[in-house]
Amino acid sequence: MFQKLRTLTLTNGRIKHLDTGYEQLNIRGAVALHQEVHLKKVSTHGHSSFYCSVTAQVFNSSGSCTLKDYCEIEELTNAGNIQIRNGCVHKINSSGKFIIEDKLQSRRFDAIGVVKAEEIVANHFQLKLSGESEISKLLADNVVIEKDRVTLLPLFKKRLSCHTIKGKQLQLSYTDAQIVDGEVVRVGENCLIETLYYTDDYTIASNAKVYHIIRREKE
């Protein structure tokens, strides 16, 4: 039988002392939290800022949210704008703007919209571009980059810019990168790649540009 979580709802203010007896936190306004948060579920709709570390099983954000310290979250859903400093989020589903200031580790990262990050390490990473995204370093076993066909932005605005993309199975389109390094690499439409490293196989679309292709020996 479903057990209802002990829930606290906040609507505004700077919070420095949260009662530890609660399991779920709802934010429905402008709230800044200045203490560590350890909860089963967080639901924020409005403008929220977490100045200390956050640990949660489920984190749902549908407004503007900033996590200014380390976070460890099992499952995160973003339907607005979220900014994370660094941490580990096992499963991510984002349909807005996702900003990572430092490094984020994830098992599965699925996004539609815009992603800006210094470094992402994941098992599976999929991004449907609806705007200009930037990731300095993307390390993932499986990578799929494609454009979202719903938005009305011009095609040149739907691009991912990277310095390095490294993984096993890489499927890219609308991507600019200095280094792409994978076992099997599919360079799709409108890509601009400086150097492509591969070990097993690669293909390049007719309207993509790759300036250097280097085969690596399997380790």
C-alpha positions in Angstrom: 0.0 0.0 0.0 1.2 3.5 -0.9 2.6 5.4 2.1 2.2 9.2 1.9 5.4 11.1 2.6 5.7 13.6 5.3 5.6 16.8 3.2 6.6 20.4 3.8 5.6 23.2 1.4 7.5 26.5 1.2 6.4 29.6 -0.7 9.1 32.2 -0.1 12.0 33.3 2.0 15.5 32.3 3.0 15.5 29.0 4.9 18.3 28.1 7.3 16.7 25.5 9.5 14.6 22.7 8.0 12.9 20.2 10.3 14.6 16.8 9.6 11.3 15.0 10.1 10.1 15.7 6.6 10.6 13.4 3.6 9.3 15.6 0.8 9.9 19.3 0.1 7.6 21.3 -2.2 8.6 24.8 -3.3 5.9 27.0 -4.8 7.5 30.4 -5.1 10.9 32.1 -4.5 12.9 30.1 -1.9 16.6 30.0 -1.0 17.8 27.1 1.2 21.0 27.6 3.2 21.4 24.1 4.7 22.1 20.6 3.5 19.0 18.8 2.2 18.5 15.0 2.6 15.0 14.0 1.3 13.1 11.4 -0.6 11.5 13.8 -3.0 11.9 17.5 -4.0 9.4 19.3 -6.2 10.1 22.9 -7.1 8.0 25.2 -9.2 9.0 28.8 -9.2 12.5 30.1 -8.3 14.6 28.0 -6.0 18.3 28.1 -4.9 20.0 25.4 -2.9 23.3 26.8 -1.4 24.4 23.5 0.3 24.6 19.9 -0.8 21.4 18.1 -1.9 20.7 14.4 -1.6 17.4 13.1 -3.0 15.8 10.1 -4.6 13.5 12.2 -6.8 14.0 15.8 -7.8 11.4 17.5 -10.1 12.0 21.1 -11.3 9.5 23.0 -13.5 10.7 26.5 -12.9 14.1 28.1 -12.4 16.4 26.1 -10.0 20.0 26.4 -9.0 22.0 23.8 -7.0 25.1 25.7 -5.9 26.9 22.8 -4.1 27.4 19.0 -4.7 24.2 17.0 -5.4 23.5 13.3 -5.4 20.1 12.4 -6.9 18.6 9.2 -8.2 16.2 10.6 -10.7 15.9 14.2 -11.9 13.3 15.7 -14.2 13.7 19.3 -15.5 10.9 21.1 -17.4 12.4 24.6 -17.0 15.9 26.0 -16.4 18.2 24.2 -14.0 21.8 24.9 -13.1 24.0 22.4 -11.2 27.5 23.0 -9.9 28.6 19.3 -9.8 27.5 15.9 -8.6 26.0 12.6 -9.5 22.5 12.2 -11.0 21.8 8.6 -12.0 18.8 9.3 -14.4 18.1 12.7 -16.0 15.1 13.7 -18.2 15.3 17.3 -19.3 13.0 19.3 -21.6 14.4 22.8 -21.0 17.8 24.3 -20.3 20.3 22.3 -18.4 23.6 24.0 -17.2 26.5 22.2 -15.5 29.2 24.5 -14.1 31.7 21.8 -13.4 31.4 18.0 -13.8 28.3 15.7 -13.7 28.2 12.0 -13.7 25.1 10.1 -14.9 24.0 6.7 -16.0 21.3 8.0 -18.4 21.0 11.6 -19.6 18.1 12.3 -22.0 17.5 15.9 -23.0 15.4 17.9 -25.4 16.4 21.6 -25.5 19.7 23.1 -24.5 22.6 21.7 -22.5 25.7 23.7 -21.4 28.4 21.9 -19.4 32.0 21.8 -18.6 32.1 17.9 -18.4 29.6 15.2 -18.6 30.4 11.5 -17.9 27.6 9.1 -18.7 26.7 5.6 -19.8 24.0 6.9 -22.2 23.7 10.5 -23.4 21.0 11.6 -25.9 20.3 15.2 -26.8 17.7 16.6 -29.2 18.8 20.1 -30.0 16.3 23.0 -29.9 19.0 25.7 -29.5 22.7 26.3 -29.1 24.3 23.8 -26.8 28.0 23.7 -25.5 29.8 20.9 -23.8 33.6 21.1 -23.3 34.0 17.4 -22.6 31.5 14.6 -23.2 32.4 11.1 -22.2 29.7 8.4 -22.7 29.5 4.8 -23.9 26.6 5.7 -26.2 26.0 9.2 -27.6 23.1 10.3 -29.8 23.0 14.0 -30.9 20.2 15.1 -33.2 18.0 18.2 -33.7 14.6 18.5 -32.3 12.2 18.9 -35.2 9.4 20.7 -33.3 11.0 24.1 -32.6 10.8 27.0 -35.0 14.4 28.2 -34.6 16.6 28.2 -37.8 18.7 25.1 -38.3 22.0 26.9 -37.6 20.8 27.7 -34.1 20.3 24.0 -33.3 23.9 23.0 -32.8 26.2 21.4 -30.3 29.7 22.7 -29.9 32.2 20.5 -28.1 35.9 20.2 -27.7 36.0 16.5 -27.1 33.4 13.7 -27.5 34.6 10.3 -26.5 32.8 6.9 -26.2 32.0 3.6 -27.8 28.9 4.1 -30.1 28.7 7.7 -31.3 25.9 9.0 -33.5 26.3 12.7 -34.2 24.5 15.4 -36.3 24.5 19.2 -36.1 27.7 18.9 -34.1 31.0 20.9 -34.1 33.9 19.2 -32.3 37.6 19.4 -32.2 38.0 15.7 -31.2 35.6 12.8 -31.7 36.9 9.5 -30.5 34.9 6.3 -30.6 34.7 2.6 -31.6 31.9 3.0 -34.1 31.2 6.6 -35.2 28.4 7.9 -37.3 29.0 11.5 -38.4 25.6 12.7 -39.6 24.3 15.7 -41.3 25.8 19.2 -40.8 28.7 18.1 -38.6 32.0 19.9 -38.6 34.8 17.7 -37.0 38.5 18.6 -36.8 39.8 15.1 -35.9 38.0 11.8 -35.9 39.5 8.7 -34.1 37.9 5.3 -34.5 38.7 1.7 -33.8 36.0 -0.3 -35.6 34.1 1.7 -38.2 32.9 5.2 -39.2 30.6 6.8 -41.7 30.4 10.5 -42.8 27.3 12.1 -44.2 27.7 13.9 -47.6 27.1 17.3 -46.1 29.4 16.8 -43.1 33.1 17.8 -42.9 35.8 15.9 -41.2 39.3 17.2 -41.7 41.4 14.3 -40.2 40.6 10.6 -39.8 42.8 8.4 -37.7 42.3 4.7 -36.9 43.4 3.5 -33.5 44.4 0.0 -32.7 42.2 -1.8 -30.1 43.8 -1.9 -26.7 
